[in-house]
Amino acid sequence: MNADFVNLTTENLNDEHLCCIIRSKKPHAGIDAKRRWLSDRLNEGHVFRKLNAKATVFIEYAPLETAWVPVMGDNYYYLYCLWVLGGSKGNGYGRALMEYCLADAKEKGKSGVCMLGSKKQKNWLSDQSFAKKFGFEVVDTTDNGYDLLALSFDGTIPKFAQNAKKMKVESEELTIYYDMQCPYIYQRIEMVKQYCEINNVPVSLIQVDTLEKAKNLPCVFNNWGVFYKGNFETVNLLLDVEHLKRILKK
């Protein structure tokens, strides 16, 4: 298909919208944080490709060696996000973006592409059933139902880092690991701060601000991970007050 797509670069980063939160005039702290995060990642081979229109249609992936996730492997791409929302659905954009990623990986001599999934599709994770249509298969799992899916070109496979399967922390209080890859993160952190302050809930908010920290996380992670009473709860970034209340009742 001949859809008009554009890749973000260090030259156009400040001029292009970032798809997730589309605002052209109002300042938005989450978007500013995402731009700063991307400005460092683009030179590492990180790819953000989007429809050249005011729409949520994009794919985001990076070399696994520099991807901020506790997944280990050689010469793979890690697919963070593949989103097509709203009226843009049904136009073949998702297929076009996935095909671009796979072609890019083959052209650069990569061993394959991998992504985070789960035994049951969860909010805020790319659709694994869609990925499986391209040949992605489950190559590693955690005890609580998260999967690592991969499409291997040469027979090699990536794995979750062993620390990612721990799914526990020593602290009993609400603990959230996060990075600034997604524009929604700033809003969610502010919501959690406000709720916990008003309700006297102890909380530990841990920003993952280096690759080393990301690779050594005690849970699966796409840009967000929540623990309570020492146990892993969710990677769902759409954490709202009601969801937070349900977690704190445990």
C-alpha positions in Angstrom: 0.0 0.0 0.0 1.1 3.6 -0.6 0.3 5.1 2.7 2.3 8.1 3.6 4.5 7.2 6.6 7.3 9.2 8.2 10.1 8.1 10.5 11.1 10.3 13.4 14.7 11.6 13.3 16.7 14.0 15.5 16.0 16.6 12.8 12.2 16.4 12.8 11.5 15.2 16.3 10.4 18.6 17.6 8.1 19.2 14.7 6.2 15.9 14.5 3.4 14.8 16.8 3.9 11.6 18.8 0.6 9.8 18.0 -0.3 8.7 21.6 -1.5 12.1 22.8 -2.2 14.3 19.9 -2.0 18.0 20.9 -0.7 20.7 18.6 -1.0 23.7 20.8 -1.2 23.0 24.5 2.1 22.2 26.2 2.1 18.7 27.7 4.8 17.5 30.1 4.4 13.9 29.0 5.1 14.7 25.4 8.1 16.8 26.3 9.5 14.0 28.4 9.0 11.5 25.6 10.8 13.8 23.1 13.8 14.0 25.5 13.8 10.3 25.9 13.6 9.7 22.1 16.3 12.3 21.4 18.9 10.0 23.0 17.4 6.7 21.7 17.2 7.6 18.0 21.0 7.6 17.7 21.0 4.0 19.1 18.9 2.7 16.2 15.5 3.2 17.8 12.8 3.5 15.2 9.5 5.4 15.6 7.5 5.2 12.3 4.0 6.7 12.0 1.3 7.7 9.6 1.9 11.1 8.3 -1.5 12.3 9.5 -3.1 13.4 12.8 -3.9 9.8 13.9 -2.7 7.1 16.3 -1.0 4.9 13.8 2.6 3.9 14.6 5.2 1.3 15.4 8.1 1.7 17.8 11.1 -0.7 18.0 14.8 -0.8 18.9 17.8 -3.0 18.9 17.3 -5.5 21.7 20.8 -4.7 23.1 19.7 -1.1 23.8 16.0 -1.7 24.4 14.9 -0.6 27.9 13.5 -4.0 28.8 14.8 -7.0 30.8 15.1 -9.2 27.7 18.4 -10.7 26.6 19.4 -11.8 23.1 21.8 -11.1 20.3 21.1 -9.2 17.2 17.3 -8.9 17.6 14.9 -6.0 17.4 12.5 -5.5 20.3 9.0 -4.2 19.3 7.7 -1.9 22.0 4.4 -0.7 20.4 2.3 -1.3 17.4 -0.9 0.8 17.5 -3.7 1.5 15.1 -6.7 3.2 16.8 -10.1 4.7 16.0 -11.1 5.4 12.5 -7.7 4.4 11.1 -8.5 0.7 11.7 -9.3 -1.5 8.7 -6.9 0.3 6.3 -4.0 -2.2 6.4 -1.8 0.2 8.4 -0.9 -2.3 11.1 0.2 -4.9 8.4 2.2 -2.2 6.6 4.0 -1.2 9.8 4.8 -4.7 10.8 6.0 -5.6 7.4 8.2 -2.5 7.5 9.7 -3.6 10.8 10.4 -7.2 9.6 11.9 -5.9 6.3 14.1 -3.5 8.2 15.3 -6.3 10.5 16.2 -8.5 7.5 17.9 -5.7 5.6 20.1 -5.0 8.6 20.9 -8.7 9.1 19.0 -9.1 12.4 18.4 -12.5 13.8 14.7 -11.7 14.4 12.1 -9.5 16.2 10.7 -10.1 19.6 7.9 -8.5 21.8 6.2 -8.8 25.1 2.9 -10.7 25.3 0.8 -12.7 27.7 -1.2 -15.9 27.7 -4.3 -13.7 27.8 -4.2 -10.4 25.9 -3.7 -7.5 28.3 -4.3 -3.8 28.0 -1.3 -1.8 26.9 0.5 -4.7 25.1 0.6 -5.0 21.3 -1.9 -7.6 20.0 0.0 -11.0 20.1 -2.7 -12.7 18.0 -1.8 -10.2 15.2 1.9 -10.8 15.6 1.3 -14.6 15.4 -0.1 -14.2 12.0 3.4 -13.1 10.9 5.0 -16.2 12.5 5.8 -14.9 16.0 5.9 -17.8 18.5 6.2 -17.9 22.3 9.9 -18.5 23.2 9.9 -17.8 26.9 7.4 -17.4 29.7 7.0 -16.2 33.3 5.1 -18.0 36.1 2.4 -15.4 36.1 1.4 -15.6 32.5 3.6 -13.2 30.5 5.2 -14.4 27.3 8.1 -13.4 25.2 7.2 -13.8 21.5 9.7 -13.9 18.8 10.0 -14.3 15.0 13.4 -15.9 14.4 15.2 -15.7 11.1 18.1 -17.9 12.0 17.0 -20.3 14.7 18.3 -18.3 17.7 15.9 -17.1 20.4 15.9 -14.3 23.0 15.0 -14.9 26.6 13.7 -12.9 29.6 16.5 -11.9 31.9 16.4 -14.1 34.9 15.8 -11.2 37.2 12.6 -10.4 35.2 11.1 -13.7 36.3 11.5 -12.8 40.0 8.3 -10.8 40.1 8.9 -9.8 43.7 10.4 -6.9 45.6 11.4 -6.6 49.3 9.2 -3.5 49.9 5.6 -4.1 51.0 4.4 -0.6 50.0 3.1 0.3 46.6 6.1 0.4 44.2 6.0 1.5 40.6 8.9 1.3 38.2 8.6 3.6 35.2 10.5 5.3 32.4 9.5 8.2 30.2 9.1 6.4 26.9 5.3 6.9 26.8 3.6 10.3 27.0 0.9 8.9 29.3 3.4 8.1 32.0 3.8 11.6 33.4 0.0 11.8 33.9 -0.2 8.4 35.6 2.6 9.2 38.0 1.0 12.5 38.9 -2.3 10.7 39.5 -0.7 8.1 41.7 1.2 10.8 43.7 -2.0 12.7 44.3 -4.1 9.7 45.3 -1.4 8.4 47.7 -0.8 11.8 49.3 -4.5 12.4 49.9 -5.1 8.9 51.3 -1.8 8.5 53.2 -0.7 5.6 51.1 3.1 4.9 51.2 4.4 4.7 47.7 7.8 4.3 46.1 8.1 5.7 42.5 11.3 4.4 40.9 12.3 6.0 37.6 14.2 3.7 35.3 16.5 6.2 33.7 19.4 4.1 32.4 19.7 1.0 30.2 21.4 -0.9 33.1 18.4 -0.3 35.4 16.0 -1.5 32.7 17.9 -4.7 32.0 18.0 -5.5 35.8 14.3 -4.9 36.6 12.6 -7.5 38.8 9.6 -7.9 36.4 8.5 -7.9 32.8 8.5 -4.3 31.6 7.5 -2.3 28.6 7.8 1.1 30.3 5.7 0.5 33.5 5.6 -2.1 36.3 3.5 -2.1 39.5 4.2 -4.0 42.8 2.2 -4.2 46.0 3.0 -6.1 49.2 6.1 -7.3 47.5 4.2 -8.9 44.6 4.0 -7.9 40.9 0.6 -6.6 39.9 0.6 -5.2 36.3 2.3 -3.6 33.3 -1.0 -1.9 32.5 -0.2 1.8 32.1 -3.9 2.6 32.0 -3.9 2.4 35.8 -6.7 4.6 37.1 -8.0 5.4 40.6 -10.4 2.5 40.6 -7.8 0.0 39.5 -5.4 1.4 42.1 -8.0 1.0 44.8 -8.5 -2.7 43.9 -4.8 -3.3 44.1 -4.6 -1.6 47.5 -7.4 -3.7 48.9 -5.4 -6.9 48.5 
